[in-house]
């Protein structure tokens, strides 16, 4: 799971961020598992934000210092 979580973090750290569908496609996880992994990243110090444009939510993260 650790390597998938690293991949998830890499997606979220991109300038364009990632949609839930992109994260699911990359990890192979179900939506609730993907959201739980984002919660795990928050607990590790990542700041995760999201915005919704044309009905599509995009998540972005800032890595902990």
C-alpha angles and dihedrals in degrees: 000000000000094000091049090050089052089051090049091051090049091054092050093047093057115106090244093045119206140275122231089252091055091050092049091049092050097046102030089226127137117254095258091050091050091051090048090052089054088053088053090053090051089054088053090057103267114141107221122192132173140197134190122225121176090347095306118114116213122194125208131181140201115211120236116260 
